[in-house]
């Protein structure tokens, strides 16, 4: 149970950070991505801060075998940049650029009752389901071969 409380508090802080940074406003995000129009550079600082926190957090995590709550650390082990990674990044970027949402801010916006966020979240969940289905199909085909 204490894990769930910590997870809730961390999620709440993340959501508040997204709200304060403007990441839940698709207009602000699209203004950042519109380099040809009235560009809004403010999200550079949000991203820069996130990268700094991530670099520090991963440096600490790599030195540990368990999390601060005692669970096993499961960090990514692959450093391969392949077609699937690039394709997924392109799809993610296209979705972000078209909708002005990425998954975290979309969930926060959904909680705030934004209809655009509901459409994005449904599309995101559908995409995840398609991916899972294709992965299972690929595993079955590999098992038969």
Residue pairs with C-beta under 8 A, 6 or more apart in sequence:
2 69
3 69
3 71
6 69
14 104
15 104
15 107
15 108
15 111
18 24
18 104
18 105
18 108
19 108
21 43
21 46
22 28
22 29
22 42
22 43
22 46
23 29
23 43
23 46
23 102
23 104
23 105
24 105
24 108
24 109
24 112
24 114
25 100
26 99
26 100
26 101
26 109
26 116
27 100
28 40
28 42
28 43
28 100
29 43
29 96
29 100
29 101
29 105
30 97
30 100
31 37
31 38
31 39
31 40
32 39
32 40
32 41
32 42
32 43
32 44
33 96
33 97
33 100
34 40
58 75
61 73
61 75
62 75
64 73
65 72
65 73
66 72
66 73
67 73
91 127
92 102
95 101
95 102
95 120
95 123
95 124
96 102
99 106
99 116
99 120
100 116
101 109
101 116
101 117
101 120
103 124
106 117
106 120
106 121
106 124
107 117
107 121
109 116
109 117
110 117
110 118
110 121
